[in-house]
Amino acid sequence: MFRSYIKTAWRNLLKSKTYSMINISGLAIGLACALAIGLFIQDEYSYDRFHANASNIYRVVQQQNQAGELYQVASSPGLLGKALEADFPEVVKSCLLGGRRSGVLQQGTITVESSAITMADPGFLKIFDFQLLMGNPDKVFTEPNQVVITDRMAAILFGRDWMRESQLLGKTIIYRRKQGERGTLVDELILAGVVKEPPVNSHIQFEVALAYDPKPYDNSSWNSNNFLTYIELNPDANPDNLNRSLLITLTSIARQRAAVSSHLYFIFSPSPTSTFIQNLISTLTGPRPAASSMFEFFLL
């Protein structure tokens, strides 16, 4: 019986070749588009979910009043993370990241330019699950001249067999960067660790991570906004309640420190309807706007 059904269907296809071709082509294109959209949505929703405590990790954003309009930016003072840890029991961990910068690294005769250089403090690898392939997680980013590089950068600077080198940690890397009127600055960095290159579905991308140095004025002033601040909350914490507490506390800090009075800091809740979610995710598990729109289209 089944064989007769196949024969009948095949005869019908041959009778109306043009009509059949249009139907089959339309079905094939529709299935291909649905598959492509599904894969895209899956990729978008996978962003930053590889972190074990992703649902409890938040980025602090700043609301600025400029010419009577409110703008939300992710930059914050380097002092903010530790202050939140000290003043709010809901905050169990904090870390900061510097903005992306470029520079030239040299190790021996090998020179490489990178535009994916950031700065981090000891909390970086405690909050985020970037795999440390070489080094002590309790010691990286503890000295101002330390540097952590990705395995890809290690292969460039030290060769493909870098993991076999027992004395790799502690080696010196020369770091050159241009800084306006001050010209080219040169630092000697000590290799403290090697991490696996961040996956493509991570919003944090870097090749080189310098250790945060709290001594320079720009790093130790409440008036500076040179860093991204991330915190990990207690699973039982209520982000909305913390937002309200933060607004009161940090407004008081701004006045005490003679900071700009319009600079107020708060944590956005993980609501996807937040205006902040439109361009940068507030929690590391939140879908990006393109994924949300595409998901609605996919359902239709």
C-alpha positions in Angstrom: 0.0 0.0 0.0 2.7 2.4 0.9 4.4 1.7 -2.4 1.2 2.6 -4.3 1.0 5.9 -2.4 4.5 6.8 -3.5 3.7 5.9 -7.2 0.6 8.0 -7.1 2.4 11.0 -5.6 5.2 10.7 -8.2 2.7 10.6 -11.1 1.0 13.7 -9.7 4.3 15.5 -9.6 5.1 14.6 -13.1 1.7 15.7 -14.4 2.2 19.3 -13.0 6.0 19.7 -13.1 5.9 23.5 -12.9 3.4 23.7 -10.1 5.2 20.9 -8.2 8.6 22.7 -8.6 7.2 25.9 -7.2 5.7 24.0 -4.2 8.8 22.0 -3.5 11.1 25.1 -3.9 8.9 27.1 -1.6 8.9 24.4 1.0 12.7 24.0 0.8 13.3 27.8 1.1 10.8 28.0 4.0 12.5 25.2 5.9 16.0 26.6 5.2 14.9 30.1 6.5 13.3 28.6 9.6 16.4 26.6 10.3 18.7 29.6 9.8 16.5 31.8 12.1 16.4 29.1 14.7 20.2 28.8 14.7 20.6 32.5 14.9 18.2 32.7 17.9 20.0 29.9 19.6 23.4 31.6 19.1 22.1 35.0 20.4 20.5 33.4 23.5 23.7 31.5 24.3 25.7 34.7 25.0 27.5 34.6 28.3 25.6 31.6 29.6 28.8 29.6 29.9 29.5 31.4 33.2 28.4 29.2 36.1 26.7 32.1 38.0 25.6 34.1 35.0 22.1 34.7 36.3 23.6 36.5 39.4 26.1 38.6 37.5 25.3 42.3 36.8 27.1 45.2 35.2 26.7 48.6 36.9 25.6 51.4 34.6 25.6 55.1 35.1 22.8 57.5 34.4 24.1 60.9 33.4 22.1 64.1 33.0 23.4 65.9 30.0 21.6 69.0 28.8 18.4 67.9 30.5 18.4 64.4 29.0 19.3 61.2 30.7 21.9 58.9 29.2 22.9 55.5 30.4 26.5 54.4 30.0 28.4 51.5 31.4 31.5 53.3 32.6 32.1 53.8 36.3 34.9 54.7 38.8 37.5 52.1 39.7 36.6 52.4 43.4 33.0 51.5 42.9 33.2 47.6 43.0 35.0 47.4 46.3 32.7 50.0 47.8 29.7 48.0 46.8 31.2 44.8 48.3 31.9 46.7 51.6 28.5 48.4 51.9 26.0 45.9 50.5 25.8 42.3 51.9 23.9 41.3 48.7 27.1 41.9 46.7 29.3 38.8 47.2 32.0 39.6 44.5 33.0 42.5 42.3 35.5 43.1 39.5 36.4 45.9 37.1 37.5 45.9 33.5 39.3 48.7 31.7 38.2 49.9 28.3 39.7 48.2 25.2 43.0 49.7 24.1 45.7 49.0 21.7 49.4 48.5 22.0 52.5 46.6 20.9 53.8 43.5 22.8 57.3 42.3 22.4 58.9 39.1 23.7 62.4 38.6 22.5 62.5 39.1 18.8 58.7 38.6 18.4 56.6 41.7 18.1 52.8 41.8 17.8 50.2 44.6 17.8 46.9 44.0 19.6 43.8 46.1 19.7 42.1 43.9 22.3 43.9 44.9 25.5 42.0 45.4 28.7 42.7 45.9 32.4 41.3 43.7 35.2 41.5 43.3 38.9 41.8 40.0 41.0 38.0 39.6 40.9 37.9 39.0 37.2 38.5 35.3 37.1 36.5 34.8 40.3 33.3 36.1 38.7 33.8 35.0 35.1 34.6 31.5 34.1 37.4 32.1 31.6 39.5 29.0 31.9 43.0 29.6 33.3 45.3 27.2 31.5 48.5 28.3 33.3 48.9 30.3 36.5 47.5 30.6 40.0 44.0 32.1 40.1 44.7 33.5 43.6 47.8 35.4 42.4 46.9 36.8 39.0 46.2 40.5 38.8 47.6 41.0 42.3 50.6 43.1 41.2 50.5 46.2 38.9 53.0 44.9 36.4 51.3 41.5 35.9 49.8 40.5 32.6 47.5 37.6 31.5 47.3 36.6 27.9 45.1 34.2 25.9 46.4 30.9 24.5 46.3 32.4 21.0 48.5 35.3 22.0 50.8 32.9 23.9 51.3 30.9 20.7 52.2 34.0 18.8 54.7 35.3 21.4 56.2 32.0 22.6 55.5 29.5 19.8 53.0 26.7 19.4 54.7 24.6 22.1 54.3 27.2 24.8 52.5 24.8 27.1 55.6 22.6 27.2 57.8 25.4 28.6 58.0 25.0 32.3 59.5 28.4 33.0 56.9 30.4 30.9 55.4 32.2 33.9 57.5 35.1 35.1 58.8 35.9 31.7 59.0 39.6 30.7 56.9 41.1 28.0 57.5 44.6 26.8 54.4 46.7 26.3 54.4 49.9 24.2 51.5 52.2 23.8 50.9 55.8 22.6 49.4 58.2 25.0 48.8 61.6 23.5 51.4 64.3 24.2 53.3 62.0 26.5 54.4 60.0 23.4 55.1 56.3 23.5 55.1 54.7 27.0 57.0 51.5 27.6 56.3 49.1 30.4 57.9 45.8 31.4 55.2 43.3 32.2 55.5 39.9 34.0 53.5 37.1 32.6 51.3 35.8 35.4 48.9 33.5 33.5 47.4 32.2 30.3 43.7 31.9 29.7 41.8 30.1 27.0 40.6 32.5 24.3 37.1 33.8 25.1 34.3 32.1 23.1 32.7 34.0 20.4 29.4 34.1 22.4 31.0 36.2 25.1 30.5 40.0 25.2 33.9 40.3 26.9 36.6 39.8 24.2 40.3 40.3 24.9 43.8 39.0 24.0 45.7 40.7 26.8 44.6 41.6 30.3 46.7 44.0 32.3 46.6 44.1 36.1 44.6 47.0 37.5 46.8 49.6 39.3 44.9 51.7 41.8 47.7 54.3 42.3 47.2 56.6 39.3 44.7 59.4 40.0 42.3 58.4 37.2 42.0 55.0 38.8 41.5 56.1 42.4 39.1 59.1 41.9 35.3 59.0 42.2 35.3 61.5 39.4 36.8 59.1 36.9 34.7 56.9 34.7 37.3 54.7 33.1 36.1 51.2 34.0 33.3 48.7 33.7 32.2 47.4 37.1 30.6 43.9 37.4 29.2 42.4 40.6 27.9 39.0 41.6 24.8 39.1 43.8 23.7 36.6 46.4 21.1 34.3 44.7 18.5 35.5 47.2 19.1 39.2 46.5 16.4 41.4 45.0 18.0 43.6 42.3 15.1 46.2 42.5 15.6 46.7 46.2 19.4 47.0 45.6 18.8 49.6 42.9 16.9 51.8 45.3 19.5 51.4 48.0 22.3 52.2 45.6 20.7 55.3 44.4 20.5 56.7 48.0 23.9 55.5 49.0 25.9 56.6 45.9 24.2 60.0 45.8 25.5 60.5 49.3 29.0 59.4 48.3 28.9 61.7 45.3 28.1 64.7 47.6 30.7 63.7 50.2 33.4 63.2 47.5 32.5 66.4 45.7 31.8 64.4 42.6 29.5 65.6 39.8 26.1 65.6 41.4 24.4 64.3 38.3 26.4 61.1 38.2 24.2 58.5 39.8 24.8 54.8 39.7 22.4 51.9 39.8 22.1 48.3 38.7 19.5 47.5 36.1 17.2 44.6 36.8 17.2 41.7 34.3 13.9 42.8 32.7 14.2 42.6 28.9 12.0 45.7 28.6 14.6 47.9 30.2 15.9 50.6 27.8 19.4 49.5 28.7 18.8 46.0 27.2 18.3 47.6 23.8 22.0 47.9 23.1 24.0 46.2 25.9 22.7 43.3 28.1 22.3 44.2 31.8 22.5 40.6 33.0 24.9 38.3 31.3 22.0 35.9 30.4 19.7 38.5 28.9 18.9 38.1 25.2 20.0 40.8 22.9 17.4 42.9 21.0 18.0 41.3 17.7 17.3 37.9 19.2 14.1 39.0 20.8 12.8 40.5 17.6 13.8 37.5 15.6 12.2 35.2 18.1 8.8 37.0 17.7 9.2 36.8 13.9 10.0 33.1 14.1 6.8 32.4 16.1 4.8 34.2 13.5 
